[in-house]
């Protein structure tokens, strides 16, 4: 079989010759008891840079020893891209949320042999799920592999935005020392109302991590948590997003992107937020209206916006979020730490091993299977597609 793997570029200085840490902590299970990926074997050392082109997710030896063809590229945008050309006779395509190969309906229909799309990570909205269902293409992802990584990133961004760390660091780095400039937008998190839109694996983990800061915790989710969890965290449940945003000082977005959540945080919803609130978005960029966010930061309706997700990805160089005031944006990095890469590379191999051996893939990994939403997909997504407009990624220039 032919496997097309689309990964982000290598470091500009070349692959590392050594790493900051020699080993990674050993983790056997996720917080809900689910085991980490269990491939029969791996051909990489955990802690290596696996998510870039030269890292190859540690798959080449495994695939070529089994007689398969592996094509790895970072060139993914436009009809003339390497990925688009190689897709037409590919059996399997692997992509990451951090450098997504947008599998639109047109692209899926250009690949008659395509059987499966694997997300090396979590979040498969870069695939037109409806088209995948219509053409019997399975969609799978490595559920939970980097959920804790993302929740740590959320906590980092909440603290850095509320304390205005970015300004203080810039002053120190530039040789300055003006204390008034450094603290004129800096506050304590203690006592604030923190809310998550969706309380799945990432959202719930973020709430748990914020509880020791003595904050008031809120959540909205279409699947209400158990009474035990609500009592444990002293959680306030909201039956609408509007109810949650009206009372929260910080709103963190942790819902999957699908047609129901696309453009959810538009001018209208942001106007209903508590004045001066902060938004942290590590879910998907397209959940927030880019112009509405920038305008709210200009007017003071929002005090800050931070996240690592954009639409499209990579973001065009002139994307308004690059230059809007009071932002803490990063490239899409929250879920691709070296720790997370070891898990999602192993999970990708586990999925491939099962597929080649005609064994069932874990139900938790399934998004689309047998022409319908399945597993995690049935719980988290709705039918349809949110890939439209992805061709704008061509406007990013290195």
C-alpha positions in Angstrom: 0.0 0.0 0.0 1.0 3.6 -0.4 0.9 5.8 2.7 1.1 9.6 2.4 2.4 11.3 5.5 2.1 15.1 5.7 4.2 16.6 8.5 5.6 20.1 9.4 9.0 21.3 8.3 12.3 20.3 10.0 13.9 22.8 12.3 15.6 25.7 10.5 18.9 24.7 12.0 18.5 21.0 11.2 17.5 18.0 13.3 18.8 18.1 16.9 22.0 16.3 17.6 21.0 16.1 21.3 17.9 17.0 23.4 17.4 19.0 26.6 16.1 15.9 28.5 17.6 12.5 28.1 14.4 10.6 29.0 10.7 11.2 29.4 8.6 10.4 32.4 7.0 7.0 32.2 3.2 7.2 32.0 1.1 4.1 31.7 -2.4 5.3 31.7 -4.4 8.5 31.1 -6.5 10.0 33.9 -9.6 8.1 32.9 -7.8 4.8 33.0 -7.4 4.4 29.2 -4.1 2.9 28.4 -1.5 4.7 26.3 -0.9 3.5 22.7 0.2 -0.2 22.6 1.9 -0.9 19.3 3.7 -4.2 19.0 7.0 -2.3 18.6 8.4 1.2 17.9 11.4 2.3 16.0 12.1 5.5 17.7 13.3 6.8 21.1 10.6 8.7 23.0 11.6 12.3 23.3 13.0 12.6 19.8 11.6 15.1 17.3 9.1 12.9 15.4 6.5 15.3 14.1 8.6 16.9 11.3 9.5 15.6 7.9 12.7 14.0 8.9 11.1 12.5 12.0 8.6 10.6 9.9 6.7 9.6 13.0 9.2 6.8 13.3 7.3 4.8 10.6 9.6 4.3 7.7 11.3 1.1 8.8 8.1 -0.5 9.9 6.2 0.3 6.7 9.0 -0.5 4.2 9.9 -3.8 5.9 6.3 -4.8 5.4 6.5 -3.9 1.7 4.6 -0.6 1.8 5.5 2.7 0.2 5.9 5.8 2.5 5.9 9.3 1.1 6.6 12.1 3.6 6.2 15.8 2.7 5.5 19.2 4.2 4.3 20.6 0.8 0.5 20.4 1.2 -1.3 23.5 0.0 -2.6 24.0 -3.6 -3.3 21.6 -6.4 0.3 21.6 -7.4 1.6 20.6 -4.0 3.4 17.3 -3.5 0.7 16.1 -1.1 -2.1 16.8 -3.6 -0.3 15.0 -6.4 0.7 12.0 -4.2 -2.8 11.7 -2.8 -4.4 10.5 -6.0 -3.1 6.9 -5.7 -2.7 6.8 -1.9 -4.3 4.1 0.3 -3.8 5.9 3.6 -3.1 9.6 4.4 -1.6 10.7 7.7 -1.7 14.3 8.8 -1.3 16.4 12.0 -3.6 19.2 13.3 -0.5 21.4 13.6 0.2 21.3 9.9 -3.1 20.0 8.5 -3.5 18.5 5.0 -7.0 19.7 4.3 -8.9 16.7 2.9 -11.7 18.5 1.2 -14.5 16.7 -0.7 -12.6 17.5 -4.0 -9.4 15.9 -2.7 -11.2 12.8 -1.3 -12.9 12.3 -4.7 -9.5 12.7 -6.4 -8.3 9.6 -4.5 -10.3 6.5 -5.4 -8.0 4.1 -3.5 -8.2 6.1 -0.3 -9.3 3.9 2.6 -8.3 5.7 5.7 -7.3 9.2 7.0 -5.3 9.1 10.2 -4.9 12.2 12.4 -1.5 11.9 14.3 -2.9 13.8 17.2 -6.5 14.7 18.1 -9.0 16.8 16.1 -10.0 15.6 12.6 -11.8 18.7 11.4 -9.3 19.1 8.6 -11.1 16.2 6.9 -14.5 16.8 5.3 -16.2 14.2 7.5 -19.3 14.2 5.4 -17.3 13.4 2.2 -15.4 10.7 4.1 -18.7 9.1 5.1 -20.1 9.4 1.6 -17.0 7.7 0.1 -16.5 5.1 2.9 -13.2 6.5 4.0 -12.5 5.8 7.6 -11.2 8.6 9.8 -9.2 7.9 13.0 -7.2 9.8 15.5 -5.1 9.1 18.5 -7.6 10.1 21.2 -6.2 11.4 24.4 -2.6 11.3 23.2 -2.0 15.0 23.8 -5.0 16.2 25.8 -3.0 16.8 28.9 -0.3 18.6 26.9 -3.0 21.0 25.6 -4.5 21.5 29.1 -1.1 22.5 30.4 -0.8 25.0 27.6 -4.2 26.4 28.6 -3.1 27.0 32.1 0.1 28.6 30.9 -1.8 31.0 28.7 -4.4 31.9 31.3 -1.7 32.9 33.7 0.5 34.7 31.1 -2.5 36.7 29.8 -4.0 37.7 33.1 -0.6 38.5 34.6 0.5 40.2 31.3 3.7 38.2 31.3 4.4 38.9 27.6 4.8 42.7 28.3 6.9 42.1 31.3 9.2 39.7 29.5 9.6 42.1 26.6 10.6 44.9 28.9 13.3 42.8 30.5 14.5 41.4 27.2 14.9 44.9 25.8 16.9 46.2 28.7 14.1 48.1 30.4 12.9 48.2 34.0 9.8 50.4 34.1 7.6 48.7 36.7 4.5 50.8 36.0 4.6 49.8 32.3 5.1 46.2 33.3 2.1 45.9 35.7 -0.5 48.4 34.3 -2.4 45.4 32.8 -1.5 42.7 35.3 -4.0 41.1 37.7 -4.2 38.1 40.0 -6.1 35.0 38.8 -7.3 34.2 42.4 -11.0 34.8 42.8 -11.7 35.1 39.1 -14.5 33.1 37.3 -13.0 30.6 34.8 -15.2 28.8 32.3 -14.7 26.2 29.7 -16.8 25.7 26.6 -16.8 21.9 26.5 -15.6 19.8 29.4 -14.2 16.7 27.6 -10.7 15.4 28.2 -9.0 18.7 27.6 -11.6 21.0 29.2 -12.0 18.9 32.3 -8.2 18.6 32.7 -7.8 22.4 32.4 -10.5 22.9 35.1 -8.8 20.5 37.4 -5.5 22.2 37.0 -7.0 25.6 37.7 -8.8 24.6 40.9 -5.7 25.1 43.2 -5.6 28.8 42.1 -8.8 29.4 44.2 -10.9 30.4 41.3 -14.6 29.9 40.6 -15.1 27.2 37.9 -17.8 27.0 35.3 -18.6 24.9 32.2 -20.9 24.4 29.3 -21.2 21.1 27.5 -23.9 19.3 25.6 -23.0 16.2 27.8 -23.3 17.2 31.4 -20.7 15.9 33.8 -21.5 13.6 36.7 -22.7 15.0 40.0 -19.5 13.6 41.7 -17.2 15.6 39.3 -19.3 18.8 39.7 -19.1 18.4 43.5 -15.4 17.6 43.4 -14.5 20.8 41.5 -17.4 22.9 42.8 -18.4 23.4 39.2 -21.2 25.5 38.0 -23.0 24.1 35.0 -24.5 26.4 32.3 -27.1 25.2 29.8 -25.9 27.7 27.2 -22.7 29.3 26.0 -24.4 32.7 26.5 -25.0 32.0 30.2 -21.4 31.0 30.7 -19.7 33.9 29.0 -21.8 36.5 30.7 -20.2 35.7 34.1 -16.7 34.5 33.3 -13.5 36.6 33.5 -11.7 33.9 31.4 -13.3 31.6 28.8 -11.3 28.7 27.5 -12.6 27.0 24.3 -12.2 23.3 24.2 -14.9 22.1 21.8 -14.2 20.3 18.5 -14.8 22.2 15.3 -17.7 21.1 13.3 -20.6 23.0 11.5 -22.4 23.7 14.8 -19.3 25.3 16.5 -17.9 27.1 13.4 -17.9 30.9 14.0 -19.5 30.4 17.4 -17.6 33.3 19.0 -18.8 36.0 16.6 -19.4 39.7 17.2 -22.8 38.9 18.9 -21.5 36.3 21.3 -18.4 38.3 22.2 -20.7 41.4 23.0 -22.4 39.2 25.6 -19.2 38.5 27.4 -18.2 40.2 30.6 -16.4 43.4 29.6 -12.6 43.0 29.8 -12.7 39.2 29.7 -10.0 37.0 28.2 -10.4 34.2 25.7 -8.1 31.2 25.5 -8.5 29.1 22.4 -6.5 25.9 21.9 -9.4 24.2 20.2 -9.7 25.4 16.6 -9.2 28.9 15.1 -12.4 28.8 13.0 -14.5 28.6 16.2 -13.8 32.3 16.6 -14.4 35.0 14.1 -11.1 36.6 13.4 -12.3 40.1 12.7 -14.7 40.1 15.7 -11.8 39.1 18.0 -9.5 41.8 16.7 -12.2 44.4 17.0 -13.1 43.4 20.6 -9.4 43.7 21.6 -9.3 47.2 20.0 -12.4 48.3 21.8 -11.6 46.8 25.2 -14.5 44.4 25.2 -11.8 41.7 25.4 -8.6 42.3 27.6 -6.7 39.5 25.8 -6.9 36.7 23.4 -4.4 33.8 23.4 -4.2 30.5 21.7 -2.3 28.4 19.3 -5.0 27.6 16.7 -5.6 29.6 13.6 -7.6 29.2 10.4 -6.2 28.2 8.1 -2.9 26.6 9.2 -0.3 27.8 8.6 -1.9 31.2 9.0 -1.3 33.7 6.1 1.4 36.2 6.9 -1.2 39.0 6.9 -3.6 37.2 9.3 -5.1 39.9 11.5 -4.3 37.8 14.7 -0.6 38.3 14.1 -0.9 42.1 14.7 -3.9 42.7 16.9 -3.3 44.2 20.3 -3.1 42.3 23.6 -2.7 38.8 22.1 -0.6 35.9 23.1 -0.8 33.7 20.0 1.7 31.0 19.2 2.0 28.6 16.3 -0.1 25.4 16.8 2.2 23.9 19.4 0.2 22.9 22.5 -0.3 19.3 21.5 3.1 18.6 19.8 5.5 18.7 22.7 8.2 16.0 22.4 6.3 14.1 25.1 3.1 14.2 23.1 4.9 13.2 19.9 6.0 10.0 21.4 2.4 9.1 22.2 0.8 10.1 18.9 3.6 8.4 16.9 3.1 5.2 18.8 -0.7 5.6 18.4 -0.4 6.0 14.7 1.7 2.9 14.5 -0.9 1.0 16.6 -3.6 2.1 14.2 -1.6 0.9 11.2 -0.7 -2.4 12.8 -4.4 -3.1 13.4 -5.4 -2.0 9.9 -2.8 -4.2 8.2 -3.7 -7.2 10.4 -7.5 -6.6 9.8 -8.0 -6.2 13.6 -10.4 -3.8 15.2 -9.0 -0.3 15.8 -9.8 1.0 19.3 -13.3 2.4 19.5 -11.9 5.5 21.2 -9.8 6.2 18.1 -12.7 6.1 15.6 -14.2 9.3 14.1 -15.8 7.9 10.9 -16.1 4.2 10.3 -18.3 2.2 8.0 -19.8 5.3 6.4 -21.0 7.0 9.6 -19.7 8.8 12.6 -18.4 6.3 15.2 -16.6 6.0 18.5 -15.3 9.4 19.7 -16.6 10.9 16.4 -20.2 10.0 17.3 -19.8 11.7 20.7 -17.9 14.8 19.6 -18.8 15.7 16.0 -21.8 16.5 13.8 -22.1 15.6 10.2 -20.9 18.1 7.6 -17.6 19.8 6.9 -15.6 22.8 8.2 -12.8 22.7 5.6 -14.1 25.5 3.3 -11.7 28.4 3.0 -8.6 26.2 3.7 -7.0 27.1 0.4 -6.1 30.4 2.0 -3.2 28.6 3.7 -1.3 29.1 0.4 -0.9 32.7 1.4 1.7 31.7 4.1 5.2 32.4 2.9 8.2 31.1 4.9 
